[in-house]
Amino acid sequence: MAEILAIRLTPRGGRDAVEGWALDPEGRPYLKVRVASPPVDGAANAALIAFLAKSLKIPRSAVRLASGETARIKRLEIDDVDQADFTRAFGPRP
């Protein structure tokens, strides 16, 4: 079963890094991530997928962009992980 993770992506962020969790106006948690890649030809999305896979220690093929290809807020489907894996990699959700 795939877990859904909401991400707020900042391309051209100077480095690949997690900036922590935040809440949207409806109170739903999302993870703030920056990548060095520009938002051109899907480069930032590819960098995001590679960064998340490395952080969670899973193959890149286990991470798929479910929605938000050109949006700042993205939803990713991630296979073979649970909430404990997210907490270990990114800290506790708010």
N, C-alpha and C positions, 0 to 999 in steps of 0.2 A: 504494500500500500504506500502510495506516495504522500509525502507531507507537502503542504503548500507554505511557502515563505514569501512574505511581502518585503520588497526591497525598495529603498529610495536611493537611486544611483546618481552619483556625481562623476561624470566623465571628465577627463583632463584634470584630475585631482592631484596630480603630481606624484602620486604613489598609489599602490594597491593596499587598502586598509579598511578595517571596520571602524566606524565611529560610534558604535553603540546602538541601543534600541531607543525608539521614540514611539509616541502614540499619535494616530491621526485624529481629526476632529471627532470621529465617532468612537474613539477610545480603543481602536484596534492597533496592536503592536506592529511595527515594521522595523527592519534593520537598515541603518544608514551605512552605505558602502561607497567608497571612492575608488576609482581606477585611474591609472595614468593614461590609458588609451582614449583617443578622441571618439566622439559619437558619429563616426563616418563608416558607412558600409558594414555596420554591425560589429565593428571592432570593440566598442565598449561592452556590448552584450557578451561577446566571446570572452573578453577579459574577465567579466563578472562571473561567468560560468566556470572558467578555469580557476579563478580565485576561490570561489565557494567550494568547488570540488577538492582543492588542495587543503583548505581550512578544515573541511569535514572528513578528510582522508577517505574519499570515495572516488570512483572513476568519473570523468567528465560526462560520460554517457548517462550517468544517473541523475544529471541536472538538466532540466528542460525549461525553456521560457514558455510559460503558459499564457501570459498576456502582458501587454505593455511594451511591445518591441520598440516603439519610438517614444514612449512616455517616460517620465522621470520615475514614477512608481511602477514597479514591475512585480508580477507574481510568478514565482518559479515552483515547479514540481520537482521534488527531490526524493528519489527512491532510496530505500534501505537506511533511513535515519529515523530517529524519534526526537522528542522534545529534549531528552537528556543529551543527545548529540549536539543539538543547537546550543544548549546551555554550556556544555563543555567548550565548544568552539567560540561562542560569541558572548557568553555571560548570560545571566538570568533575564528573562523578559520582564518588562514592567507590569 
